[in-house]
Amino acid sequence: MSTIKDVARSAGVSTATVSAVINDSAYVSPTLRARVLAAIRELSYSPSLAAQNLKRGRSQLIALVVADLANPFFSRVVWAAEAAVAAWGYSLVVFNSDEKPEAEQRILSRVRMLSCDGVLLVPVGDSTKHLQRDPKEKPLPTVLFGRTVEDDRSDTITIDNFSAGRQATEYLLDLGHTRVGAITGPLHLTTGRGRQEGMLAAMKSRGLAPEPRDIRSGEFREDAAYSVARSLLEPPDRPTALYVASGLMALGAMRAIADLGLRCPVDISIASTDTIPGIGGLRPRLTRTEHPLVDMTNEAVRLLVDRIKRGGEIDQRNIVFQPSLVVGDSCAPVGARESPAIR
């Protein structure tokens, strides 16, 4: 395998001149540049990317830390981030915190060990300590994705969770439902808390308040949501509609409805936030508020690359995307006796 010294010898120049041509780091006369490039082609020389990055102080690696890789929503985030990162000339390293703050801390330490240039983080905690900011070290460029924490330096890309919960619930209320239950996410997370607050605000605006027993946490997991939905819907005195705070939990709730022998939307209407792969094939089609996920991911990567390249202190940037309501067949007017979704 040819080395930079072989190229320099063949071209009759110094290794510094070869390096300047490869990295375009200093002026080299057209004559010398042509000789160096000819030698590179003749010897099939390929410069070490690792060595170049070491010299530049860059690894060309971006870390993506998701909260639950088993959740198809985060699988889509990985897919979108892979394409976005590659378009900027970086490679993606993916980690899964499994919604565990202690795992997140270990991962972020590992990210530093790998000398990643920056990190896209779906945080699982609610304090700044998990960001592993060592005052003796240079701050790691970070963009928080989907969730926020009490941090005054990282950029954030989020959805308007309050609006997502409000829109879905208002749609149920517009159909005449007054007893609306909810399967929420963990309230220590901004996603779970914001969506529940939006749901409660929608009901309050109509002079309504949910029964405390009708609001349960499904932990943003399908199996947990299945169990919660069964406990909510088994009693004869049950809500006529449910707001479910994530697409994955909506799948669990729909399974529970089917296993209880209930009909959606005649016996129970359901509206959710988020979508996941394959949900379009669900019957009845789910009414939901959706994220512009690809746009959010592209913007998160753009902000991170900008922060990596500019270095130093940059004012925090907080970008909030708006959800959109997608109306399916999973909701019907209260008291409806039949629906096109189940004919």
C-alpha positions in Angstrom: 0.0 0.0 0.0 1.4 3.4 -1.0 2.2 6.0 1.6 2.4 9.8 1.5 6.2 9.4 1.4 5.9 7.3 -1.8 3.8 10.0 -3.4 6.3 12.7 -2.4 9.2 10.7 -3.7 7.5 10.0 -7.0 6.5 13.7 -7.5 9.8 15.0 -6.4 8.3 17.2 -3.6 8.1 17.2 0.2 5.4 15.3 2.2 4.2 18.8 3.3 3.5 19.7 -0.3 1.5 16.4 -0.8 -0.4 17.1 2.4 -1.2 20.7 1.2 -2.6 19.4 -2.1 -4.7 16.7 -0.4 -6.1 19.0 2.3 -6.1 22.2 0.2 -4.5 23.8 3.2 -1.8 26.0 1.6 -1.0 27.4 -1.8 0.8 25.0 -4.2 1.7 26.1 -7.7 -0.3 24.6 -10.6 2.8 22.7 -11.9 3.6 21.1 -8.5 -0.1 20.3 -7.9 -0.4 18.5 -11.2 2.7 16.5 -10.4 1.4 15.5 -7.0 -2.1 14.5 -8.4 -0.4 12.5 -11.1 1.6 10.6 -8.6 -1.5 10.0 -6.4 -3.3 8.5 -9.4 -0.3 6.4 -10.5 0.3 4.9 -7.1 -3.5 4.6 -6.3 -2.7 6.4 -3.0 -5.7 6.8 -0.6 -5.0 9.2 2.3 -6.1 8.0 5.7 -9.3 9.5 6.7 -8.7 8.7 10.3 -5.3 10.5 10.2 -6.9 13.5 8.5 -9.6 13.8 11.1 -7.1 13.4 13.9 -5.1 16.3 12.6 -8.3 18.4 12.2 -9.5 17.4 15.7 -12.6 15.9 14.2 -13.9 12.3 14.0 -16.7 13.0 11.4 -18.9 11.0 13.8 -22.3 12.1 15.1 -23.9 10.2 17.9 -27.7 9.7 18.1 -29.0 8.6 21.5 -32.6 7.5 21.3 -34.9 6.6 24.3 -36.3 3.3 23.1 -35.0 1.6 19.9 -37.8 -1.0 20.1 -40.3 1.8 19.5 -40.9 2.1 15.8 -41.1 5.9 16.1 -37.4 6.1 17.1 -36.5 3.6 14.4 -37.9 6.2 11.9 -35.8 8.8 13.6 -32.7 6.7 13.1 -33.6 6.2 9.4 -34.1 9.9 8.9 -31.0 10.9 10.8 -28.8 8.4 8.8 -29.7 10.1 5.6 -29.4 13.6 7.0 -26.0 13.0 8.6 -24.6 11.4 5.4 -25.6 14.4 3.4 -23.3 16.6 5.6 -20.4 14.1 5.2 -20.7 12.6 8.7 -21.3 9.0 9.9 -23.9 8.1 12.5 -23.3 6.1 15.7 -26.6 5.0 17.3 -27.1 4.3 21.0 -30.3 3.2 22.9 -30.8 4.5 26.5 -33.9 2.3 27.0 -35.5 5.2 28.9 -33.0 4.7 31.7 -31.1 7.8 33.0 -28.2 5.7 34.2 -27.8 4.1 30.8 -27.9 7.5 29.2 -25.0 8.7 31.5 -22.9 5.7 30.5 -23.7 6.3 26.8 -22.7 10.0 26.9 -19.4 9.1 28.5 -18.9 6.6 25.7 -19.7 9.3 23.1 -16.9 11.4 24.5 -14.5 8.4 24.5 -15.3 8.0 20.8 -14.5 11.7 20.2 -17.8 12.2 18.4 -18.1 15.7 17.0 -21.6 16.1 18.4 -24.7 14.4 19.7 -28.4 14.3 18.9 -30.0 13.3 22.2 -33.5 12.2 23.1 -33.2 12.9 26.8 -34.7 10.6 29.4 -34.0 12.7 32.4 -35.1 16.1 33.6 -32.0 17.8 34.8 -28.7 19.0 33.3 -26.5 16.6 35.1 -27.1 13.8 32.6 -25.5 15.9 29.9 -22.1 15.1 31.4 -20.8 18.6 31.2 -17.3 18.6 32.7 -16.1 22.1 33.3 -12.6 20.9 32.5 -13.6 19.7 29.1 -14.8 21.5 26.0 -18.7 21.4 25.8 -19.9 18.7 23.5 -22.1 20.2 20.7 -25.6 18.9 21.5 -29.1 19.1 20.1 -32.0 17.8 22.2 -34.6 16.0 20.0 -38.2 15.6 20.8 -37.8 16.4 24.5 -36.3 19.2 26.5 -34.6 19.5 29.9 -33.5 22.4 32.0 -30.5 23.3 30.0 -29.4 26.7 28.8 -26.9 25.8 26.1 -28.2 22.9 23.9 -30.4 23.6 20.9 -33.8 21.9 20.9 -36.1 20.5 18.2 -39.5 19.6 19.5 -43.1 19.2 18.6 -45.8 21.4 20.2 -46.9 18.7 22.6 -49.6 20.9 24.2 -51.2 21.5 20.8 -50.9 17.8 19.9 -52.9 16.8 23.0 -55.4 19.6 22.6 -56.1 19.0 18.9 -56.8 15.3 19.3 -59.0 15.9 22.4 -60.9 18.7 20.8 -61.8 16.4 17.9 -63.3 13.9 20.4 -65.2 16.7 22.2 -66.5 18.1 18.9 -68.1 14.6 18.4 -70.1 15.1 21.6 -67.9 13.0 24.0 -67.9 14.4 27.5 -66.3 11.4 29.3 -62.8 11.2 27.8 -60.1 9.1 29.3 -56.4 9.3 28.6 -53.4 7.0 28.4 -50.5 9.4 28.9 -46.7 9.1 28.9 -44.5 9.5 32.0 -45.1 13.0 33.3 -41.5 13.7 34.2 -40.9 13.8 30.4 -41.9 17.0 28.6 -43.7 14.9 25.9 -45.9 13.1 28.4 -46.6 16.2 30.5 -47.2 18.6 27.5 -49.7 16.2 25.8 -51.6 15.6 29.0 -51.8 19.4 29.7 -53.1 19.9 26.2 -55.8 17.3 26.7 -56.9 18.8 30.1 -56.9 22.3 28.6 -59.2 21.2 25.8 -61.7 19.7 28.3 -61.5 22.7 30.7 -62.4 25.0 27.8 -65.6 23.1 27.4 -66.3 23.2 31.2 -65.3 19.5 31.6 -62.9 17.7 33.8 -61.9 14.0 33.4 -62.5 11.6 36.2 -59.1 11.0 38.0 -59.4 7.3 37.5 -59.8 7.8 33.7 -56.2 9.1 33.3 -53.4 6.5 33.5 -49.8 6.3 32.4 -48.9 3.9 29.7 -45.2 4.6 30.0 -44.9 5.1 26.2 -44.9 1.3 25.8 -47.3 -0.9 23.9 -47.7 -3.6 26.6 -48.2 -1.1 29.4 -50.8 0.7 27.4 -52.6 -2.6 26.6 -52.9 -3.3 30.4 -54.0 0.2 31.2 -56.6 0.2 28.4 -58.1 -3.0 29.7 -58.4 -1.7 33.2 -60.0 1.5 31.9 -62.5 -0.2 29.5 -63.5 -3.4 31.3 -66.0 -1.7 33.7 -69.4 -1.0 32.3 -69.1 2.6 33.5 -66.2 3.5 31.1 -65.2 6.5 29.1 -66.8 6.8 25.7 -63.5 8.0 24.2 -59.8 7.8 24.8 -56.9 10.1 24.0 -53.7 8.1 23.8 -50.4 10.1 23.9 -48.4 8.0 21.4 -48.8 5.8 18.3 -47.2 2.8 20.0 -49.5 3.0 23.0 -52.4 3.4 20.6 -51.6 0.0 19.1 -51.7 -1.5 22.7 -55.0 0.2 23.3 -56.5 -1.1 20.0 -55.4 -4.6 20.9 -57.2 -4.2 24.3 -60.4 -3.0 22.7 -60.4 -6.0 20.4 -59.6 -8.5 23.2 -62.5 -7.1 25.3 -64.9 -7.6 22.4 -65.6 -3.9 22.0 -66.0 -2.1 18.7 -64.0 0.9 17.7 -65.4 3.5 17.3 -69.0 2.5 18.2 -68.2 1.4 21.7 -65.1 3.5 22.2 -63.6 6.2 20.1 -59.8 6.7 20.1 -57.5 9.5 19.0 -53.8 9.6 19.5 -50.6 11.6 19.0 -47.8 10.3 16.7 -47.7 7.8 14.0 -45.5 4.7 13.6 -44.7 2.5 10.6 -47.6 0.2 9.6 -50.2 2.3 11.4 -51.7 3.2 8.1 -52.8 -0.4 7.7 -54.6 -0.5 11.0 -58.4 -0.8 10.8 -60.2 1.3 11.7 -57.7 3.9 10.5 -56.5 5.8 13.5 -57.3 9.5 14.0 -54.1 11.1 15.2 -51.9 14.2 15.4 -48.7 13.6 13.4 -45.1 14.9 13.7 -43.3 16.2 10.6 -40.6 13.8 11.6 -38.2 14.0 8.6 -38.3 17.8 8.6 -37.6 17.8 12.4 -34.7 15.4 12.0 -33.2 17.3 9.1 -33.3 20.6 11.1 -31.8 18.9 14.1 -28.8 17.7 12.1 -28.5 21.1 10.4 -28.3 22.9 13.8 -25.8 20.3 15.1 -23.5 20.6 12.1 -23.7 24.4 12.4 -22.7 24.2 16.1 -19.9 21.8 15.3 -18.4 24.0 12.6 -18.8 27.3 14.3 -17.6 26.2 17.7 -17.5 28.4 20.7 -20.6 29.8 22.4 -23.7 30.1 20.2 -27.0 31.4 21.5 -29.4 28.6 22.2 -31.9 27.9 19.4 -35.3 26.4 20.2 -37.4 25.3 17.3 -41.0 24.0 17.8 -42.8 22.2 15.0 -46.6 22.1 14.8 -48.5 18.8 14.6 -51.2 18.2 12.1 -54.5 16.4 12.7 -55.1 13.3 10.5 -58.7 12.2 10.6 -59.3 8.4 10.3 -62.2 6.1 11.2 -61.4 5.5 14.9 -63.8 8.2 16.2 -67.5 8.5 16.0 -70.2 10.8 17.5 -71.1 9.8 21.0 -74.0 7.3 20.9 -73.4 6.3 17.3 -74.9 2.9 16.5 -72.8 2.2 13.4 -69.8 3.4 11.5 -68.5 3.0 8.0 -65.3 1.6 9.6 -67.1 -1.5 10.9 -69.9 -2.1 8.4 
